[in-house]
Amino acid sequence: MNEQVKKYREKYPADIIDMFNNLRQIIFDSVSCELEEKLWAKLPSYYVGKSYVRLIAFKDHINIEAQAVISHKEELAGYKITPKGMLQIYLKQDIPSDILKQIFAETLEQ
């Protein structure tokens, strides 16, 4: 894990860190190519070329910024999608792993 991303993650509660780690692993599992992990504007970002996915942690949820989120809006009906198209997953919610793998693959392997 990128050292800056580790430091970013450390300022959050253990349950957010666990969720972050799970989401990060789903990102890596969803693509066959090599990802570049770095902070962009202080936000953990995962790049393949110019395509990216960002994980933005808060005290009780994580926002996922990925271009393909909007095209899976119906499958994500139980989750909040912000006006900017970011998916919010709260601690009390299950992580929709299968849908996220599709979203990450579609976003990063364009």
DSSP file (Angstrom, degrees, kcal/mol; ACC not computed):
  #  RESIDUE AA STRUCTURE BP1 BP2  ACC     N-H-->O    O-->H-N    N-H-->O    O-->H-N    TCO  KAPPA ALPHA  PHI   PSI    X-CA   Y-CA   Z-CA
    1    1 A M              0   0    0      0, 0.0     5,-0.0     0, 0.0     2,-0.0   0.000 360.0 360.0 360.0 138.1    0.0    0.0    0.0
    2    2 A N     >  -     0   0    0      1,-0.1     4,-2.2     2,-0.1     5,-0.1  -0.321 360.0-129.7 -56.0 135.3    1.2    3.5   -0.9
    3    3 A E  H  > S+     0   0    0      1,-0.2     4,-2.0     2,-0.2     5,-0.1   0.866 107.0  51.2 -60.8 -39.6    2.6    5.2    2.3
    4    4 A Q  H  > S+     0   0    0      1,-0.2     4,-2.2     2,-0.2    -1,-0.2   0.879 109.2  51.0 -66.2 -37.5    0.5    8.4    1.8
    5    5 A V  H  > S+     0   0    0      2,-0.2     4,-2.4     1,-0.2    -2,-0.2   0.892 107.5  53.8 -66.9 -39.3   -2.6    6.3    1.5
    6    6 A K  H  X S+     0   0    0     -4,-2.2     4,-1.8     1,-0.2    -2,-0.2   0.934 110.1  46.9 -58.0 -46.9   -1.7    4.5    4.7
    7    7 A K  H  X S+     0   0    0     -4,-2.0     4,-0.5     1,-0.2    -2,-0.2   0.894 110.7  52.4 -64.2 -40.5   -1.4    7.8    6.5
    8    8 A Y  H >< S+     0   0    0     -4,-2.2     3,-0.9     1,-0.2    -1,-0.2   0.934 111.7  46.6 -57.2 -48.0   -4.7    9.0    5.1
    9    9 A R  H >< S+     0   0    0     -4,-2.4     3,-1.7     1,-0.2    -1,-0.2   0.810  98.5  70.4 -66.6 -34.1   -6.5    5.9    6.3
   10   10 A E  H 3< S+     0   0    0     -4,-1.8    -1,-0.2     1,-0.3    -2,-0.2   0.676  85.8  66.7 -63.5 -19.3   -5.0    6.0    9.8
   11   11 A K  T << S+     0   0    0     -3,-0.9    -1,-0.3    -4,-0.5    -2,-0.1   0.442  91.0  80.2 -84.1   3.2   -7.0    9.0   10.9
   12   12 A Y  S <  S-     0   0    0     -3,-1.7    47,-0.1     1,-0.1     5,-0.0  -0.691  90.9 -88.9-108.2 160.8  -10.3    7.1   10.7
   13   13 A P    >>  -     0   0    0      0, 0.0     4,-2.3     0, 0.0     3,-0.6  -0.207  44.0-104.0 -63.3 159.6  -12.0    4.7   13.1
   14   14 A A  H 3> S+     0   0    0      1,-0.2     4,-2.5     2,-0.2     5,-0.2   0.838 119.3  54.6 -55.5 -39.1  -11.2    1.0   12.8
   15   15 A D  H 3> S+     0   0    0      1,-0.2     4,-1.9     2,-0.2    -1,-0.2   0.856 109.6  47.0 -69.1 -32.5  -14.5    0.1   11.2
   16   16 A I  H <> S+     0   0    0     -3,-0.6     4,-3.0     2,-0.2    -2,-0.2   0.893 110.9  52.6 -71.0 -40.3  -13.9    2.7    8.4
   17   17 A I  H  X S+     0   0    0     -4,-2.3     4,-2.8     2,-0.2    -2,-0.2   0.919 109.6  49.3 -60.4 -42.9  -10.4    1.4    7.9
   18   18 A D  H  X S+     0   0    0     -4,-2.5     4,-2.3     2,-0.2    -1,-0.2   0.925 112.8  46.4 -61.6 -45.0  -11.8   -2.1    7.5
   19   19 A M  H  X S+     0   0    0     -4,-1.9     4,-2.7     2,-0.2     5,-0.2   0.921 112.2  51.3 -63.3 -43.6  -14.3   -0.9    5.0
   20   20 A F  H  X S+     0   0    0     -4,-3.0     4,-2.9     1,-0.2    -2,-0.2   0.935 110.2  49.0 -57.4 -48.4  -11.6    1.1    3.2
   21   21 A N  H  X S+     0   0    0     -4,-2.8     4,-2.3     1,-0.2    -1,-0.2   0.899 111.5  49.6 -60.6 -41.5   -9.4   -2.0    3.0
   22   22 A N  H  X S+     0   0    0     -4,-2.3     4,-2.0     2,-0.2    -1,-0.2   0.930 113.4  45.6 -62.4 -46.0  -12.2   -4.1    1.7
   23   23 A L  H  X S+     0   0    0     -4,-2.7     4,-2.2     2,-0.2    -2,-0.2   0.905 111.4  52.7 -64.4 -41.6  -13.1   -1.6   -1.0
   24   24 A R  H  X S+     0   0    0     -4,-2.9     4,-2.2    -5,-0.2    -1,-0.2   0.919 109.2  49.7 -59.5 -44.2   -9.4   -1.2   -1.9
   25   25 A Q  H  X S+     0   0    0     -4,-2.3     4,-2.5     1,-0.2    -1,-0.2   0.890 108.1  53.2 -63.8 -39.0   -9.1   -5.0   -2.4
   26   26 A I  H  X S+     0   0    0     -4,-2.0     4,-1.3     2,-0.2    -1,-0.2   0.901 107.3  52.6 -62.2 -40.3  -12.2   -5.0   -4.6
   27   27 A I  H >X S+     0   0    0     -4,-2.2     3,-0.7     1,-0.2     4,-0.6   0.959 112.3  44.2 -58.8 -50.8  -10.6   -2.4   -6.8
   28   28 A F  H >< S+     0   0    0     -4,-2.2     3,-0.7     1,-0.2    -2,-0.2   0.862 113.9  50.7 -64.3 -35.7   -7.5   -4.4   -7.2
   29   29 A D  H 3< S+     0   0    0     -4,-2.5    -1,-0.2     1,-0.2    -2,-0.2   0.693 101.7  63.6 -73.7 -18.5   -9.4   -7.6   -7.8
   30   30 A S  H << S+     0   0    0     -4,-1.3     2,-0.4    -3,-0.7    -1,-0.2   0.627  99.3  54.5 -85.9 -12.8  -11.6   -6.0  -10.5
   31   31 A V    <<  -     0   0    0     -3,-0.7     4,-0.1    -4,-0.6    74,-0.1  -0.919  58.3-155.7-124.9 149.6   -8.9   -5.3  -13.0
   32   32 A S  S    S+     0   0    0     -2,-0.4     2,-0.1     2,-0.1    -1,-0.1   0.637  76.0  77.2 -93.0 -16.3   -6.3   -7.4  -14.7
   33   33 A C  S    S-     0   0    0      1,-0.1     2,-0.3    15,-0.0    -2,-0.1  -0.387  94.9 -85.1 -90.4 171.0   -3.9   -4.6  -15.4
   34   34 A E        -     0   0    0     -2,-0.1     2,-0.3     1,-0.0    -1,-0.1  -0.574  41.7-146.4 -80.2 135.6   -1.6   -2.8  -13.0
   35   35 A L        -     0   0    0     -2,-0.3     2,-0.6    -4,-0.1    13,-0.2  -0.736   5.4-139.3 -99.8 147.7   -3.0    0.0  -10.9
   36   36 A E  E     -A   47   0A   0     11,-2.5    11,-2.9    -2,-0.3     2,-0.5  -0.944  19.3-160.9-103.3 122.5   -1.3    3.1   -9.7
   37   37 A E  E     +A   46   0A   0     -2,-0.6     2,-0.3     9,-0.2     9,-0.2  -0.907  30.1 129.6-106.6 124.7   -2.2    4.0   -6.2
   38   38 A K  E     -A   45   0A   0      7,-2.3     7,-2.9    -2,-0.5     2,-0.4  -0.978  56.9 -92.0-160.9 168.6   -1.6    7.6   -5.0
   39   39 A L  E     -A   44   0A   0     -2,-0.3     2,-0.4     5,-0.2   -34,-0.0  -0.773  32.9-172.9 -88.3 134.9   -3.2   10.6   -3.3
   40   40 A W  E >  S-A   43   0A   0      3,-2.6     3,-1.7    -2,-0.4    -2,-0.0  -0.994  79.8 -12.3-125.3 122.0   -4.7   13.1   -5.6
   41   41 A A  T 3  S-     0   0    0     -2,-0.4    -1,-0.1     1,-0.3    -2,-0.0   0.889 131.3 -56.4  51.3  41.4   -5.9   16.3   -3.9
   42   42 A K  T 3  S+     0   0    0      1,-0.2    -1,-0.3    -3,-0.0    -3,-0.1   0.625 116.5 117.3  68.6  16.9   -5.3   14.4   -0.6
   43   43 A L  E <  S-A   40   0A   0     -3,-1.7    -3,-2.6    13,-0.1    -1,-0.2  -0.954  73.8-110.4-118.5 131.9   -7.7   11.6   -1.7
   44   44 A P  E     -A   39   0A   0      0, 0.0    11,-1.9     0, 0.0     2,-0.4  -0.399  45.7-177.1 -59.6 125.6   -6.8    8.0   -2.2
   45   45 A S  E     -AB  38  54A   0     -7,-2.9    -7,-2.3     9,-0.2     2,-0.5  -0.963  22.4-154.5-133.5 145.5   -7.0    7.4   -6.0
   46   46 A Y  E     -AB  37  53A   0      7,-2.7     7,-1.6    -2,-0.4     2,-0.3  -0.976  22.6-167.0-124.9 116.6   -6.5    4.3   -8.2
   47   47 A Y  E     +AB  36  52A   0    -11,-2.9   -11,-2.5    -2,-0.5     2,-0.4  -0.804  29.2 178.4-114.1 144.4   -5.4    4.9  -11.8
   48   48 A V  E >  S- B   0  51A   0      3,-2.1     3,-1.9    -2,-0.3     2,-0.3  -0.908  82.4 -50.6-130.4 107.8   -5.2    3.0  -15.0
   49   49 A G  T 3  S-     0   0    0     -2,-0.4   -13,-0.1     1,-0.3    59,-0.0  -0.481 121.3 -23.9  60.4-125.6   -4.0    5.6  -17.5
   50   50 A K  T 3  S+     0   0    0     -2,-0.3    -1,-0.3    -3,-0.1     2,-0.2   0.527 118.9  97.1 -94.1  -7.3   -6.3    8.6  -17.1
   51   51 A S  E <   +B   48   0A   0     -3,-1.9    -3,-2.1    57,-0.2     2,-0.3  -0.575  55.1 175.4 -81.7 145.9   -9.2    6.6  -15.7
   52   52 A Y  E     -B   47   0A   0     -5,-0.2    15,-0.5    -2,-0.2     2,-0.4  -0.976  30.8-152.7-150.2 160.4   -9.5    6.5  -11.9
   53   53 A V  E     -BC  46  66A   0     -7,-1.6    -7,-2.7    -2,-0.3     2,-0.4  -0.990  20.8-159.9-128.9 137.8  -11.5    5.4   -8.9
   54   54 A R  E     -BC  45  65A   0     11,-2.2    11,-2.5    -2,-0.4     2,-0.5  -0.952   9.1-155.2-121.8 142.6  -11.4    7.4   -5.6
   55   55 A L  E     - C   0  64A   0    -11,-1.9     2,-0.6    -2,-0.4     9,-0.2  -0.975  12.2-171.3-113.8 120.6  -12.2    6.3   -2.1
   56   56 A I  E     - C   0  63A   0      7,-2.8     7,-3.0    -2,-0.5     2,-0.2  -0.921  11.7-151.8-119.1 107.0  -13.2    9.2    0.2
   57   57 A A  E     + C   0  62A   0     -2,-0.6     2,-0.2     5,-0.2     5,-0.2  -0.493  17.3 174.5 -84.0 146.0  -13.6    8.3    3.8
   58   58 A F        -     0   0    0      3,-2.3   -46,-0.0    -2,-0.2    -1,-0.0  -0.770  49.5 -91.2-132.1 179.0  -15.8   10.0    6.4
   59   59 A K  S    S+     0   0    0     -2,-0.2   -43,-0.1     1,-0.2     3,-0.1   0.787 121.9  16.5 -69.0 -25.6  -16.6    9.1   10.0
   60   60 A D  S    S+     0   0    0      1,-0.2    31,-2.1   -44,-0.0     2,-0.3   0.367 128.7  18.6-129.5   4.3  -19.6    6.9    9.1
   61   61 A H  E     - D   0  90A   0     29,-0.2    -3,-2.3    30,-0.1     2,-0.4  -0.975  60.7-126.6-161.0 171.7  -19.3    6.2    5.4
   62   62 A I  E     -CD  57  89A   0     27,-2.1    27,-2.3    -2,-0.3     2,-0.4  -0.999  18.0-144.1-129.2 132.4  -17.1    6.1    2.3
   63   63 A N  E     -CD  56  88A   0     -7,-3.0    -7,-2.8    -2,-0.4     2,-0.5  -0.766  11.4-154.1 -91.0 140.0  -17.8    7.8   -0.9
   64   64 A I  E     -CD  55  87A   0     23,-2.8    23,-2.2    -2,-0.4     2,-0.7  -0.969   3.0-161.9-117.0 119.8  -16.7    6.0   -4.1
   65   65 A E  E     +C   54   0A   0    -11,-2.5   -11,-2.2    -2,-0.5     2,-0.3  -0.898  30.5 142.7-102.8 112.5  -16.0    8.2   -7.1
   66   66 A A  E >   -C   53   0A   0     -2,-0.7     3,-1.9    19,-0.4     4,-0.3  -0.973  52.1-130.3-150.6 134.2  -16.1    6.1  -10.3
   67   67 A Q  G >  S+     0   0    0    -15,-0.5     3,-0.6    -2,-0.3     4,-0.3   0.817 104.7  56.5 -55.8 -35.5  -17.4    7.0  -13.7
   68   68 A A  G 3  S+     0   0    0     35,-0.4     4,-0.5     1,-0.2     3,-0.3   0.467  78.5  93.5 -81.4  -0.9  -19.5    3.9  -14.1
   69   69 A V  G X  S+     0   0    0     -3,-1.9     3,-1.9     1,-0.2    -1,-0.2   0.934  82.3  54.1 -56.3 -48.1  -21.5    4.4  -10.9
   70   70 A I  G X  S+     0   0    0     -3,-0.6     3,-1.5    -4,-0.3    -1,-0.2   0.849 101.3  58.1 -58.2 -37.8  -24.3    6.2  -12.7
   71   71 A S  G 3  S+     0   0    0     -4,-0.3    -1,-0.3    -3,-0.3    -2,-0.2   0.592 108.8  47.1 -72.5  -7.2  -24.8    3.4  -15.2
   72   72 A H  G <> S+     0   0    0     -3,-1.9     4,-1.1    -4,-0.5    -1,-0.3   0.042  74.1 121.9-116.2  23.6  -25.5    1.0  -12.3
   73   73 A K  T <4 S+     0   0    0     -3,-1.5     3,-0.5     1,-0.2     6,-0.2   0.872  72.5  51.4 -56.0 -43.0  -28.0    3.2  -10.5
   74   74 A E  T >4 S+     0   0    0      1,-0.2     3,-1.2    -4,-0.2    -1,-0.2   0.889 108.5  50.7 -65.0 -39.7  -30.8    0.7  -10.6
   75   75 A E  T 34 S+     0   0    0      1,-0.3     3,-0.3    -3,-0.2    -1,-0.2   0.708 110.9  51.2 -69.9 -19.0  -28.7   -2.1   -9.1
   76   76 A L  T ><  +     0   0    0     -4,-1.1     3,-2.4    -3,-0.5    -1,-0.3  -0.029  69.9 132.3-105.7  27.8  -27.6    0.3   -6.3
   77   77 A A  T <   +     0   0    0     -3,-1.2    -1,-0.2     1,-0.3    -2,-0.1   0.760  68.9  54.7 -55.5 -30.4  -31.2    1.3   -5.4
   78   78 A G  T 3  S+     0   0    0     -3,-0.3     2,-0.3    -4,-0.1    -1,-0.3   0.419 101.9  72.7 -84.2   2.4  -30.6    0.8   -1.6
   79   79 A Y  S <  S-     0   0    0     -3,-2.4     2,-0.4    -6,-0.2    10,-0.1  -0.832  84.5-111.5-118.5 154.1  -27.6    3.1   -1.6
   80   80 A K  E     -E   88   0A   0      8,-0.7     8,-2.9    -2,-0.3     2,-0.5  -0.683  23.7-165.2 -85.5 135.2  -27.3    6.9   -1.9
   81   81 A I  E     -E   87   0A   0     -2,-0.4     6,-0.2     6,-0.2   -18,-0.0  -0.989  20.7-131.9-117.6 123.8  -25.7    8.3   -5.0
   82   82 A T    >   -     0   0    0      4,-2.9     3,-2.3    -2,-0.5     6,-0.0  -0.181  27.1-102.7 -70.2 164.7  -24.7   12.0   -4.6
   83   83 A P  T 3  S+     0   0    0      0, 0.0    -1,-0.1     0, 0.0    -2,-0.0   0.768 125.0  57.3 -57.9 -24.4  -25.7   14.7   -7.2
   84   84 A K  T 3  S-     0   0    0      2,-0.1    -2,-0.1     1,-0.0    -3,-0.0   0.389 124.4-104.7 -87.1   4.3  -22.0   14.4   -8.4
   85   85 A G  S <  S+     0   0    0     -3,-2.3   -19,-0.4     1,-0.3     2,-0.4   0.684  71.4 144.3  85.0  18.6  -22.5   10.7   -9.0
   86   86 A M        -     0   0    0    -21,-0.1    -4,-2.9   -17,-0.1     2,-0.4  -0.750  46.5-130.9 -92.5 138.6  -20.6    9.3   -6.1
   87   87 A L  E     -DE  64  81A   0    -23,-2.2   -23,-2.8    -2,-0.4     2,-0.5  -0.730  18.0-153.4 -86.2 131.5  -21.8    6.2   -4.4
   88   88 A Q  E     -DE  63  80A   0     -8,-2.9    -8,-0.7    -2,-0.4     2,-0.5  -0.926   9.6-172.0-107.8 126.9  -22.0    6.4   -0.6
   89   89 A I  E     -D   62   0A   0    -27,-2.3   -27,-2.1    -2,-0.5     2,-0.2  -0.974  11.3-154.3-118.6 119.4  -21.7    3.3    1.5
   90   90 A Y  E >   -D   61   0A   0     -2,-0.5     3,-2.1   -29,-0.2   -29,-0.2  -0.533  28.4-109.7 -90.6 157.7  -22.5    3.6    5.2
   91   91 A L  T 3  S+     0   0    0    -31,-2.1   -30,-0.1     1,-0.3    -1,-0.1   0.825 117.6  56.2 -54.5 -35.8  -21.1    1.4    7.9
   92   92 A K  T 3  S+     0   0    0    -32,-0.3    -1,-0.3     2,-0.1     2,-0.3   0.558  97.0  83.5 -77.4  -6.2  -24.5   -0.3    8.5
   93   93 A Q  S <  S-     0   0    0     -3,-2.1     2,-0.2     1,-0.1    -4,-0.0  -0.665  82.0-115.2 -98.8 151.8  -24.7   -1.3    4.8
   94   94 A D        -     0   0    0     -2,-0.3    -4,-0.1     1,-0.1    -2,-0.1  -0.527  33.5-111.5 -76.0 150.6  -23.3   -4.3    3.1
   95   95 A I        -     0   0    0     -2,-0.2     2,-2.3     1,-0.1     3,-0.2  -0.760  21.3-136.9 -83.2 121.7  -20.7   -3.7    0.5
   96   96 A P     >  +     0   0    0      0, 0.0     4,-2.6     0, 0.0     3,-0.2  -0.459  34.1 173.1 -79.0  73.3  -22.2   -4.6   -2.9
   97   97 A S  H  >  +     0   0    0     -2,-2.3     4,-2.5     1,-0.2     5,-0.2   0.847  68.4  49.9 -54.0 -46.9  -19.0   -6.4   -4.0
   98   98 A D  H  > S+     0   0    0      1,-0.2     4,-1.6     2,-0.2    -1,-0.2   0.918 114.6  43.9 -64.0 -43.6  -20.2   -7.9   -7.3
   99   99 A I  H  > S+     0   0    0     -3,-0.2     4,-2.7     1,-0.2    -1,-0.2   0.910 113.0  52.9 -66.5 -41.5  -21.7   -4.7   -8.6
  100  100 A L  H  X S+     0   0    0     -4,-2.6     4,-3.3     1,-0.2     5,-0.3   0.892 104.5  55.2 -62.8 -39.2  -18.6   -2.7   -7.5
  101  101 A K  H  X S+     0   0    0     -4,-2.5     4,-2.4    -5,-0.2    -1,-0.2   0.921 110.8  46.0 -58.6 -42.4  -16.3   -5.1   -9.3
  102  102 A Q  H  X S+     0   0    0     -4,-1.6     4,-3.0     2,-0.2     5,-0.2   0.942 113.7  48.6 -63.4 -47.5  -18.3   -4.4  -12.5
  103  103 A I  H  X S+     0   0    0     -4,-2.7     4,-2.3     1,-0.2   -35,-0.4   0.923 114.0  45.7 -59.2 -46.7  -18.2   -0.6  -11.8
  104  104 A F  H  X S+     0   0    0     -4,-3.3     4,-2.8     2,-0.2     5,-0.3   0.911 113.8  48.6 -66.1 -42.0  -14.5   -0.6  -11.2
  105  105 A A  H  X S+     0   0    0     -4,-2.4     4,-2.4    -5,-0.3    -2,-0.2   0.931 113.6  46.7 -63.1 -45.5  -13.7   -2.7  -14.2
  106  106 A E  H  < S+     0   0    0     -4,-3.0    -2,-0.2     1,-0.2    -1,-0.2   0.875 116.7  45.0 -64.6 -36.8  -15.9   -0.6  -16.5
  107  107 A T  H  < S+     0   0    0     -4,-2.3     3,-0.5    -5,-0.2    -2,-0.2   0.916 122.2  33.9 -72.3 -43.7  -14.3    2.6  -15.1
  108  108 A L  H  < S+     0   0    0     -4,-2.8   -57,-0.2     1,-0.2    -2,-0.2   0.722 115.4  51.9 -90.9 -22.4  -10.7    1.5  -15.1
  109  109 A E     <        0   0    0     -4,-2.4    -1,-0.2    -5,-0.3    -2,-0.1  -0.149 360.0 360.0-109.2  39.5  -10.5   -0.7  -18.2
  110  110 A Q              0   0    0     -3,-0.5    -1,-0.2     0, 0.0    -2,-0.1   0.480 360.0 360.0 -72.5 360.0  -12.0    1.7  -20.8
